[in-house]
Amino acid sequence: LSSTLERYAASLCMDDDLTNFCHSSERVTDPWLSIEIAADSIFTPGRSTVSYVWIVNRCPYQERLAAFEVWVGDEQGAHTAPARRCASMVAPALTPEPLMVACDAVGNFITVFFQVRGEHSTWPKCEC
């Protein structure tokens, strides 16, 4: 997480519990969430193939996801080349259904990046 608001740590965004959330500091521009991914095998230490990323938007604040990008790269927070952008999209407003982002990339981290509209950057749940 590019920054953390109080007790809402990044680990809360990927704990399989849809009743909690992570949150970056308020009034932060261009926040991101990076998830370190496990290696596929001993033959590709530290790197993994990413086929898709599930993003579950948090009710009742679905409008906060807005425009976002999903990147796979070798560094935490990477949202420019040489990392690979898997998607650049706008989440459907007020849609609680999970979003599946297709991706065909290899790296150490999945990074979800978005430009904040307003003063909140509450993160959706991300599952890989």
C-alpha positions in Angstrom: 0.0 0.0 0.0 1.5 3.3 -1.0 0.3 4.7 2.4 -1.8 3.4 5.3 -4.7 5.0 7.2 -4.7 4.1 10.8 -5.3 0.3 11.3 -6.4 -0.5 7.7 -3.2 -2.3 6.5 -2.7 -3.7 3.1 -3.0 -7.3 4.4 -6.7 -6.6 5.0 -7.2 -6.4 1.2 -6.2 -10.0 0.6 -7.3 -12.0 3.6 -10.4 -13.7 2.2 -12.6 -11.7 4.6 -15.0 -9.5 2.7 -16.1 -7.7 5.9 -13.0 -5.6 6.2 -10.8 -3.5 4.0 -7.5 -1.7 3.6 -7.3 2.1 3.2 -4.5 4.4 2.1 -4.0 7.8 3.8 -6.6 10.4 2.9 -5.8 13.0 0.3 -3.1 10.9 -1.4 -2.8 11.2 -5.1 -2.0 8.1 -7.3 -2.2 5.5 -4.5 -1.4 1.8 -5.2 -1.7 -1.6 -3.6 1.0 -4.2 -4.4 0.7 -7.9 -3.6 3.8 -10.0 -3.5 3.1 -13.3 -5.3 4.7 -16.7 -4.7 7.0 -18.3 -7.3 5.6 -20.8 -9.7 8.4 -23.3 -9.0 12.0 -23.6 -8.1 12.9 -23.0 -11.7 11.5 -19.4 -11.6 12.5 -18.2 -8.1 10.6 -15.1 -6.9 8.5 -14.9 -10.1 5.0 -16.2 -10.9 2.7 -16.3 -13.8 -0.4 -14.3 -13.4 -3.5 -15.4 -15.4 -6.1 -13.2 -13.8 -6.8 -11.0 -10.8 -10.2 -10.8 -9.0 -11.2 -7.4 -7.6 -14.1 -7.3 -5.2 -15.5 -3.8 -4.8 -16.5 -2.9 -1.2 -20.1 -2.2 -0.5 -21.5 0.4 -0.1 -18.6 2.4 -1.5 -18.3 1.0 -5.0 -17.8 4.4 -6.6 -14.5 4.8 -5.0 -12.7 2.3 -7.2 -13.5 4.3 -10.4 -10.6 4.2 -12.9 -7.8 1.8 -12.1 -5.0 -0.2 -13.7 -3.6 -3.6 -12.9 0.2 -4.2 -13.4 2.5 -7.1 -12.9 6.2 -6.4 -12.3 9.3 -7.2 -10.3 9.0 -4.3 -7.9 6.5 -3.2 -5.3 4.4 -0.3 -6.6 5.5 -0.7 -10.2 2.9 1.0 -12.5 5.1 1.9 -15.4 7.3 0.0 -17.8 9.1 -2.4 -17.6 6.2 -3.7 -15.6 3.4 -5.1 -17.7 0.0 -3.4 -17.7 -2.8 -6.1 -17.7 -5.7 -3.7 -17.7 -6.8 -0.1 -17.6 -10.4 0.2 -16.9 -13.3 2.0 -15.1 -15.2 -0.1 -12.6 -18.9 -0.1 -13.2 -20.5 2.3 -10.8 -22.3 0.8 -7.9 -21.6 -2.8 -9.0 -20.9 -5.2 -6.1 -20.0 -8.1 -8.4 -16.3 -9.1 -8.5 -14.3 -7.9 -11.5 -12.1 -10.4 -13.2 -9.0 -8.8 -14.9 -7.4 -11.1 -17.4 -3.6 -11.0 -17.4 -0.8 -12.9 -19.1 2.3 -11.7 -17.3 5.2 -12.9 -15.1 6.5 -11.1 -12.1 7.0 -10.7 -8.3 4.2 -8.3 -7.6 0.6 -7.5 -8.7 0.0 -3.7 -8.4 -3.4 -2.1 -8.5 -3.1 1.6 -9.2 -5.7 4.3 -9.5 -6.1 8.1 -9.4 -8.2 9.1 -6.6 -11.3 11.2 -7.2 -12.0 13.2 -4.1 -10.4 12.6 -0.8 -10.8 8.9 -0.2 -8.8 6.0 -1.4 -10.5 3.0 0.2 -9.3 -0.1 -1.6 -11.4 -3.0 -2.9 -10.5 -6.5 -2.0 -8.0 -8.1 -4.3 -7.6 -11.8 -4.8 -5.2 -13.5 -7.1 
